[in-house]
Amino acid sequence: MLIWLLVLLLLGPAHAAGLPEQVVPGTGGQLIIRRTSEGNQALLAVREGRRRALLNDQSLTAVPLDPIAGRPAVMVRGWTGGAYCCFQLHILVRTNGAWHLAGRFYGGKGAEVAPVREAGSLWLPDGQLDFWDLNVSLGTDLRVPIAYRLRHGRLQPDLPAMRGSVAEALGPTCPRRGSQRSLRRAPPSFASVPDAVAALNAGVWGSDPRLAHLWRPEAEYARRALCLFHAGHGDAAMELWRGWPEGGEERALTLRQIRAVLSCGGFRPLWAAMHGEAHPWLGGDCTTEDADVLRNWRL
């Protein structure tokens, strides 16, 4: 009922005049962001004189994108408000003269996220790996990327594009695809899994993630293991994980969070198709403990 009231407020003639609005660049006036009478913002699609509300949030920012599969595209970033929370990325494409939502992605607190384009695929960070809670609450985001491709008007995970080499997962490619532009120091690169284990175990543990060591070993073990996992190298991910010293700082918490996200999150069918049901990180109990970890983590 509240949504329909909002639509009436947006489209009703009594409220049509006087509300601030801006035309989204590159859309020929077909997309408009308007301030609503309730103080939020809404995205309107305009066609043949009629206006249709597509989405609304506390605030909206639109960024034109290069065409996707030959179709005009726009990314709209919605923000709920608050010091740490929360962004939603909405990607719209125009088909047969009309704009429609092709994908909605949880962006966590990643205000600077933009898709990386490679060979027809769009790479966006897995929002379920934002708010990584290690040492300092909300201090580290892993930004492990997922590839998407436009199919039947929707952006869907592109499994073939995600299958990459170990070198891509351990080198600069994975962080770049995950839009790590907000880091003051780029995550390190490693030549191999043994090289990564040696370098991380010799690193500075227990540092504040808001300072210089944003790629400290606790976070980088998780990031690179998940980069390997997302690229189809489940065995290499486990090999790297075994390098984290038993009883090492935050190891148990990190494992619980990884298992919760991969077993109980929305991408589980993707990971099962890539690794099979038997991978240790897909064996979480999503009715009790692991589901609680995921739920509490996102509060």
N, C-alpha and C positions, 0 to 999 in steps of 0.2 A: 504494500500500500504506500509506503514511504517513497519508493522509487517512482510510482505513478504520480504522486503529489509533486515530486521534483520535476517530472516531465511537464506537468501542467503549469508549474511555476515558470519553467523555461520557455514554454511555447505559447502560453496563454497571452492574448493581446493586451491584457491589463498590465502584464509585466514585461512585454516585449521592448518597450521604450525605456531608455535611461540606464540599462544595465551595461557595464563596460564589456567590450568584446574585442577580440583581435583575430584577424585572418591568419591561418596557419600558412607560412610561406611555402610556395611551390605547389599549392593545391588549387589555384585558380578560383579562390573564394569558396571552394566546396567544403572546407573544414574550418570551423570557427571555435575558438575557446571563449566562453562567456562566463563572467562572474554571476553566480546565481543570487537570488534574493536571500538565501540562507548563508551567504558568505563563502561558499565553496566555489569551485570552478567546474564547468562541464564542457565536454567536447561535442559539438553539434555537426552533423553532416547535412549539407544544404543541397537539395536537388529539386529542380523545377519549382522553386519557390517554397518548398516544404522543408522543415527542419526536423531532424531526428536526433535524439540524444544517444550518443554512443557510450560515454563513460563519464564519471565525475570523481573528483577527489578534492582534498583540501587545496591543492594547487596543481596545475598542469603546465608542462613545458613541452613544446613540439620541436622536433629536429627533423628536417628533411633527410631522407636517405637516398642513396643511389637506387635505381630500379632493382627490384627483386624478381628474378625470372622474367625480366622484360616489363614488369608492371610498376607504375609509380608507387612509392612507398614513403611512409612517414613513421617516425618513432615518437610516441608521446610518453613522457615520464610523469607519473603521478606520485604525489607525496602526501602521506597521511598526517604529517605534522609530528612534532616531538624531536627531542635532542638526538636520538639514535634511530628513529624509525620513520618511516619505512617507505621504500620506493617500489612501485610497480612499473614495469616497462610494457608498453602496449605498442605493437607494430601493426600498422594498417597498410593495406594495399588497395589499389583501385582496379576493379574488374568490371567491364561493361559499363563504364562511366560512373560506377558507384563505389564508395569507400566502405570497406568492411574490416573487422578485426581479424588479423591472421594469426596472432599469438599474444599471449599475456604471460609475463615472466616476473616472478618475485625477485626484486633487486636488493633486498635487505637495506642496508644503509649506503649502498653504492651509487651515489649521485652522479658519478662520472662515467658510469658504464655505457659503452657503445659497442654495437656488434662489430666483430672483426670479420671481413669478407675474404673468403678463399675459395676459388674454383666452384662458385655456385652455392656454397654453404655459408651460413652465418654462425659465428661462434659467440656464445654468451656464457657468462659464468653461472654455474649451478647455484642458484640462490639459497638452496638448502644448506650450503656450506658457508653461509655468512654467519656472523655472530659466533665465531668459533671461540668457545669459552675456555681459555687456557691462561692460567696465572693471573691475568687481569681481565675482568669481565668485559666483553665486547671488544677486546683488544686486537684480534687478528681475524681476518677474513681470508679463506683459502683461495677463492676465485678459481676453482677448477672448471675448465670450459666444457660445454656440450655443443655439438654441431647441429644445426637445423637446416632443413631444406623445405621449400614451398611445395606442397603436394595438395591438390584439390582445394586450393585456397587457404590452406592452413600450414603453419610452420610446424613441422614434425621432426623429432630427433633423426639425425642422419647417421645411422650406424656404420655404414661403410666409410664415411669420411672420418669418423672418430677413430677407427682402427689405424693406429700409427706406429711408429717405431719407438723403441726404448729411448733412443737418442732424443727424439722430440719430447718425450715425457720428462727426461732428466735435464734437458737443455733449456734454452730460453723460449722455445716455441710454446710450451704449455702455459707459462705465466702470461705471455703476450696475448694468446688467444683468450685468456681469462680476464683481460682488461685490468692489468695490475698497474695502471698508470698512477694511482693514488699513493703508491709506496714511495717513500723518500729514498730507499735503497732497493735496487732490483734484487730479486731472489737469486742465489748463486746457481751456477750450472755445474753438472757433474758428467763425467765421461762414461760412467758405468755404475751399476748398483754397488759393487764393492767400493768404488771411489766415493760414492755418496755416503755410505756408511762410515768410512774413515773420516771424511771431512766433517760430517755432522757430529760424530761422537767427540771430535776434537774442538767443537765449537763452544760458544758461550751459552750455557744453559741457565734458565731461570731469569733471564733479562726481561725488562719491562718492554712489551711489544710496542708501546707508544713512543719509544726512543729509537736509537739508531738500529738496534738489532731486530728489525721487523721480520727477518727471515730466520729467527733463532731456531735451534734444532727441534724443539717441541712442535713448532708449527710446520717446519720444512719436512720433517719426517711424514707428517700427515699429508701435506700438500703433494709431495712427490710420490708417495704411495698411491694416493688417489689419482694423480696424473697417469701413473702406470695402469691403474685399474680402469680408468675411463678410456684409455687407449687400447684396451683389450689384453693387457699383459697381467693377468691375475696372479700368475706364479711369481713374476718379478716383483709385484707389489708385496706379496707375502715374504719374499726373500729380503726386500728392503726392510719390511716391518720387523723381521727377526733380528735385524741389526740394532734396533733400539734396545739398550741394555735392560734386562729383566729388572723390574722394580725401579726403573728410571723415572724421573719426575714426570708426572702427568700421563704416563703410558697407559694405565688402566682407564682413566677418564677418556682419553683420546680414542681408545679402542671401542669403548661403549658408544661414543658419539658416532664413529664411523659405521659401526654395525647398525645403530638406530637409523641413521640417514639412508643407508643403502638397503636395509631390509624392510624398513617401514615407510620410506618416503615414496613420493609419486613416481619415481623413475625405476622402481624395482623391476618391472617387466623388461625394461631396456637392459638392465644389468644381468638378469637371468638369461636373456637371449644371447648376451655377449659371453658370459662366463659359465652358464649352466647353474642349476639349482644348488650344486654341491659346494660352491665356493664358501669358505668359512665366514666371509663377511655378509653373506646372504642368509645366514641361519638364525637371525634374531627372532625373539618371541615378541611379536607385535601386539599381543593382547595384554601384556603386563609391563615388565621392566623396560624393554627397549622403546616401547611406545611412550612410556612415561618420560624417558630421557628426551625423546624428540619433542614431545609436547612441552615439557618444562623449559627446554632450551630455547624454544621459539617465543616464549612469553615475554 
